Amino acid sequence: SSVFFCVNTLEYLYKGGRIGAATYAIGSKLDIRPTIKCNEEGKYVVCAKGHGRKGSLKKTVALAEKAAAAAIAQGRTVRLAVAHGDAEAEARAIADKLRAAFPQAGEVLFGQISPALVVHTGPGLVGVGVSVL
């Protein structure tokens, strides 16, 4: 199972000490936004970088689609999930896209992300999860 998160701003990652001042300054100026996930140790790691909000959301969805397609190709069943922190319209569009792309998925869950996570990443967080059953 994998969960990929797209942040709307680097500000909260910087304020929380998860990225340094140089990364924050350069990334903000160039409008580079990371797609992050938690590794096996529970630490945030960057798995892709996109330019602007649309680019970063596109990369986040592509990572989830790749994970789902690989599992389905192996004959496995997948459950997809889309969650957001004050980004409902974008998250609903992603959920609709995933439903259309993976009709064989068991289900596509939708909901809000816990405030405990959003406090570290800021509003506008979108998460896409792939659970292989």
HUDALIN-V222176 format. One record per residue. N is the residue number from 1. RES is the residue in one small letter. SS is DSSP state (~ for helix, > for strand, _ for the rest). OMEGA is omega as a letter, one per 40 degrees, with the letter a starting at -180 (NA if undefined). Layout:
# HUDALIN-V222176
((N,RES,SS,OMEGA) (N,RES,SS,OMEGA))
This chain:
# HUDALIN-V222176
((1,s,_,a) (2,s,>,i) (3,v,>,a) (4,f,>,a) (5,f,>,i) (6,c,>,i) (7,v,_,a) (8,n,_,a) (9,t,_,i) (10,l,_,a) (11,e,~,a) (12,y,~,i) (13,l,~,i) (14,y,~,a) (15,k,~,i) (16,g,_,i) (17,g,_,a) (18,r,_,i) (19,i,_,a) (20,g,_,a) (21,a,~,a) (22,a,~,i) (23,t,~,i) (24,y,~,a) (25,a,~,a) (26,i,~,i) (27,g,~,i) (28,s,~,i) (29,k,~,a) (30,l,~,a) (31,d,_,i) (32,i,>,a) (33,r,>,a) (34,p,>,i) (35,t,>,a) (36,i,>,i) (37,k,>,i) (38,c,>,i) (39,n,_,a) (40,e,_,a) (41,e,_,i) (42,g,_,i) (43,k,_,i) (44,y,>,i) (45,v,>,i) (46,v,>,i) (47,c,>,i) (48,a,>,i) (49,k,>,i) (50,g,>,i) (51,h,>,a) (52,g,~,a) (53,r,~,a) (54,k,~,a) (55,g,~,a) (56,s,~,i) (57,l,~,i) (58,k,~,i) (59,k,~,i) (60,t,~,i) (61,v,~,i) (62,a,~,i) (63,l,~,i) (64,a,~,i) (65,e,~,i) (66,k,~,i) (67,a,~,i) (68,a,~,a) (69,a,~,i) (70,a,~,i) (71,a,~,a) (72,i,~,i) (73,a,~,i) (74,q,_,i) (75,g,_,a) (76,r,_,i) (77,t,_,i) (78,v,>,i) (79,r,>,a) (80,l,>,i) (81,a,>,i) (82,v,>,i) (83,a,>,a) (84,h,>,i) (85,g,>,a) (86,d,_,i) (87,a,_,a) (88,e,~,a) (89,a,~,i) (90,e,~,a) (91,a,~,i) (92,r,~,i) (93,a,~,i) (94,i,~,i) (95,a,~,i) (96,d,~,i) (97,k,~,a) (98,l,~,i) (99,r,~,a) (100,a,~,a) (101,a,~,a) (102,f,_,a) (103,p,_,i) (104,q,_,i) (105,a,_,i) (106,g,_,i) (107,e,_,i) (108,v,>,i) (109,l,>,a) (110,f,>,i) (111,g,>,i) (112,q,>,i) (113,i,_,i) (114,s,_,i) (115,p,~,i) (116,a,~,i) (117,l,~,a) (118,v,~,i) (119,v,~,i) (120,h,~,a) (121,t,~,i) (122,g,_,i) (123,p,_,a) (124,g,_,i) (125,l,>,i) (126,v,>,i) (127,g,>,i) (128,v,>,a) (129,g,>,i) (130,v,>,i) (131,s,>,i) (132,v,>,a) (133,l,_,NA))
